[in-house]
């Protein structure tokens, strides 16, 4: 079966700075795949290339066989992207935001609203203006918007950022639910417990290079690390 994401020898330069240095990985249908690393490692650059916001420098990045640089419009119809720093339309009600997305993605409006209520857990607050929402509420309505589109690939940069424990667990369970239904996820997170729970496979990225890839449990067992943080720190030290 064709991978949903195929990245091969991908480079990206900003002036003389190489933000990505020939990274390669594949993500299969229904997987939750984590791209994990410190700030400035290249995660967001990779996400923005796959979301067609940035053009690749060298190499290849495809979504379901479609090159993101050659046919970005077609790629955009297959994906949703939730950046870590995404904002909301403050004067728009949550429900109207979902109606807007339902129209774009040809979803039946009432079904999309019902689904967004379940994903966000906002209840009656869905009918309030988003300018009144807390940071966590904004994050949850944005996640709902990303998932009600029913994309082939959902790219989520720090999906539970700013959420309390209760709502973070709720969001993780939603991601698991949709992945079981065949939706494919590419995520980043600084929460290693979250990564271990959510991700089928991960790549550790550091200074624009992938330094390890595999299933979280297997990577820890093979290295003798007690957790993913310990594993990542040992890999980084080994590369210094």
C-alpha positions as CSV (number, residue, x, y, z in Angstrom):
1,X,0.0,0.0,0.0
2,X,1.2,3.5,-0.9
3,X,2.5,5.5,2.1
4,X,0.5,8.6,3.1
5,X,3.7,10.6,3.6
6,X,7.0,9.9,1.8
7,X,9.9,12.2,2.5
8,X,13.2,11.4,0.9
9,X,16.6,13.2,1.2
10,X,14.7,16.5,2.0
11,X,16.7,19.6,2.5
12,X,15.6,23.2,3.3
13,X,17.9,26.2,3.4
14,X,17.3,29.6,4.9
15,X,20.2,31.6,3.4
16,X,23.2,29.6,4.4
17,X,21.5,27.8,7.2
18,X,20.4,24.2,6.5
19,X,17.2,23.7,8.6
20,X,16.7,20.2,7.2
21,X,19.7,18.1,6.2
22,X,18.6,15.3,3.9
23,X,15.8,13.7,6.2
24,X,13.9,10.7,5.0
25,X,10.9,8.9,6.5
26,X,7.5,7.3,5.5
27,X,4.1,7.3,7.3
28,X,1.6,4.6,6.6
29,X,-2.2,4.7,6.5
30,X,-3.7,5.0,9.9
31,X,-0.4,5.6,11.7
32,X,0.3,8.2,14.4
33,X,3.8,9.1,13.5
34,X,5.8,11.5,15.7
35,X,8.6,13.8,14.6
36,X,10.3,14.5,17.9
37,X,13.1,16.9,18.9
38,X,14.1,20.1,20.6
39,X,13.2,23.6,19.6
40,X,14.9,24.5,16.4
41,X,15.5,20.9,15.3
42,X,13.6,21.2,12.0
43,X,10.2,19.8,13.0
44,X,8.1,22.8,12.1
45,X,10.0,23.4,8.9
46,X,9.2,19.8,7.8
47,X,5.5,20.3,8.7
48,X,5.3,23.5,6.8
49,X,6.8,21.9,3.7
50,X,4.3,19.0,3.9
51,X,1.5,21.6,4.4
52,X,2.7,23.4,1.3
53,X,3.5,26.6,3.2
54,X,7.2,26.3,2.4
55,X,8.8,24.9,-0.7
56,X,11.4,22.1,-0.4
57,X,15.0,23.0,-1.1
58,X,16.3,19.7,-2.4
59,X,14.8,16.2,-2.2
60,X,11.3,15.0,-2.3
61,X,8.2,15.3,-0.1
62,X,4.9,13.6,-1.2
63,X,1.4,13.1,0.2
64,X,-0.3,10.0,-1.2
65,X,2.1,10.1,-4.1
66,X,1.5,13.8,-4.9
67,X,4.7,16.0,-4.8
68,X,4.1,18.9,-2.4
69,X,6.2,21.3,-4.6
70,X,4.7,20.3,-7.9
71,X,1.0,20.2,-7.1
72,X,0.4,22.0,-3.8
73,X,-3.3,22.6,-4.5
74,X,-4.0,18.9,-4.7
75,X,-2.1,18.2,-1.5
76,X,-4.0,20.9,0.4
77,X,-7.3,19.1,-0.4
78,X,-5.9,16.0,1.3
79,X,-4.5,17.4,4.5
80,X,-5.3,19.6,7.6
81,X,-2.6,21.4,9.5
82,X,-2.7,22.7,13.1
83,X,0.4,24.8,13.9
84,X,1.5,25.2,17.4
85,X,0.9,29.0,17.3
86,X,-2.5,28.9,15.4
87,X,-4.9,31.7,16.3
88,X,-8.7,32.0,16.0
89,X,-11.1,34.5,14.5
90,X,-12.1,36.2,17.7
91,X,-15.4,37.7,16.5
92,X,-16.6,34.4,15.1
93,X,-18.6,31.9,17.1
94,X,-17.1,28.4,17.3
95,X,-20.1,26.9,15.6
96,X,-19.8,29.4,12.7
97,X,-16.1,28.4,12.3
98,X,-17.2,24.8,12.0
99,X,-19.9,25.7,9.5
100,X,-17.3,27.6,7.4
101,X,-15.1,24.5,7.4
102,X,-18.0,22.2,6.5
103,X,-18.6,24.3,3.4
104,X,-15.0,24.2,2.3
105,X,-14.7,20.4,2.8
106,X,-18.2,19.5,1.5
107,X,-19.3,18.1,4.9
108,X,-23.0,18.0,5.9
109,X,-23.3,21.0,8.3
110,X,-25.2,19.4,11.1
111,X,-23.0,16.3,11.1
112,X,-19.8,18.5,11.2
113,X,-21.2,20.5,14.1
114,X,-22.1,17.4,16.1
115,X,-18.7,15.9,15.4
116,X,-17.0,19.1,16.4
117,X,-18.9,19.1,19.7
118,X,-17.6,15.6,20.5
119,X,-14.0,16.4,19.5
120,X,-13.8,19.7,21.3
121,X,-15.9,18.9,24.4
122,X,-16.9,22.5,24.4
123,X,-20.7,21.9,24.9
124,X,-22.7,25.1,24.8
125,X,-19.5,27.2,24.6
126,X,-19.3,26.1,20.9
127,X,-22.0,28.8,20.4
128,X,-19.9,31.6,22.0
129,X,-17.5,33.9,20.2
130,X,-14.0,32.5,20.1
131,X,-12.6,35.7,21.5
132,X,-14.1,34.7,24.8
133,X,-12.4,31.3,24.8
134,X,-9.4,30.4,27.1
135,X,-6.2,29.2,25.4
136,X,-7.2,25.6,26.0
137,X,-10.7,26.1,24.5
138,X,-9.2,27.7,21.4
139,X,-6.8,24.8,21.0
140,X,-9.7,22.3,21.2
141,X,-11.9,24.1,18.6
142,X,-8.9,24.3,16.3
143,X,-8.3,20.6,16.7
144,X,-12.0,20.0,16.0
145,X,-11.7,22.0,12.8
146,X,-8.6,20.0,11.7
147,X,-10.4,16.7,12.2
148,X,-14.0,17.4,11.0
149,X,-12.3,18.0,7.6
150,X,-11.7,14.2,7.5
151,X,-8.3,14.7,5.9
152,X,-6.2,11.9,4.6
153,X,-3.4,13.4,6.7
154,X,-3.7,15.5,9.8
155,X,-0.5,17.4,10.7
156,X,-0.6,18.5,14.4
157,X,2.2,20.5,15.9
158,X,2.0,20.2,19.7
159,X,-1.7,19.2,19.6
160,X,-2.2,19.3,23.4
161,X,-0.2,22.5,24.0
162,X,-1.8,24.6,26.8
163,X,-4.3,21.9,27.8
164,X,-4.8,20.7,31.3
165,X,-4.4,17.0,32.1
166,X,-8.1,16.2,31.7
167,X,-8.5,17.8,28.3
168,X,-5.0,16.6,27.1
169,X,-6.1,13.0,27.8
170,X,-9.4,13.6,26.0
171,X,-7.6,15.0,22.9
172,X,-5.2,12.1,22.8
173,X,-8.1,9.6,22.9
174,X,-9.7,11.5,20.1
175,X,-6.5,11.2,18.0
176,X,-6.4,7.5,18.8
177,X,-10.1,7.1,17.8
178,X,-9.6,8.7,14.4
179,X,-6.4,6.8,13.7
180,X,-8.3,3.5,14.3
181,X,-10.8,4.7,11.7
182,X,-7.9,5.1,9.2
183,X,-6.9,8.8,9.5
184,X,-3.2,9.3,9.4
185,X,-1.4,11.7,11.8
186,X,2.0,13.4,11.8
187,X,2.5,15.0,15.1
188,X,5.2,16.7,17.3
189,X,5.2,16.9,21.0
190,X,7.6,17.8,23.8
191,X,5.6,15.5,26.2
192,X,7.4,12.2,25.9
193,X,4.7,10.3,27.9
194,X,2.2,11.6,25.2
195,X,4.5,10.5,22.4
196,X,4.9,7.0,23.9
197,X,1.1,6.7,24.3
198,X,0.1,8.1,21.0
199,X,2.8,7.2,18.4
200,X,3.1,4.0,16.5
201,X,6.5,5.1,15.2
202,X,8.7,8.1,15.8
203,X,11.8,9.8,14.4
204,X,14.1,11.8,16.6
205,X,15.3,14.9,14.8
206,X,18.2,17.1,15.9
207,X,19.9,20.0,14.0
208,X,18.0,19.1,10.9
209,X,18.9,15.4,10.8
210,X,17.0,12.3,11.8
211,X,19.2,10.5,14.4
212,X,16.9,7.5,15.2
213,X,13.6,6.0,14.0
214,X,11.4,3.2,15.1
215,X,8.6,2.1,17.5
216,X,9.0,3.9,20.9
217,X,9.0,0.7,23.0
218,X,11.5,-1.0,20.7
219,X,13.8,2.0,20.6
220,X,13.9,2.1,24.4
221,X,14.4,-1.7,24.8
222,X,17.2,-1.8,22.3
223,X,19.1,1.1,24.0
224,X,18.3,0.1,27.6
225,X,16.8,3.5,28.2
226,X,14.1,3.8,30.9
227,X,12.1,6.4,28.9
228,X,12.1,8.4,25.7
229,X,13.7,11.4,27.3
230,X,16.7,9.4,28.5
231,X,16.9,7.7,25.1
232,X,17.0,11.1,23.2
233,X,19.6,12.6,25.5
234,X,21.8,9.6,25.1
235,X,21.5,9.7,21.3
236,X,22.3,13.4,21.3
237,X,25.4,13.0,23.5
238,X,26.6,10.2,21.3
239,X,26.4,12.5,18.3
240,X,28.3,15.4,19.9
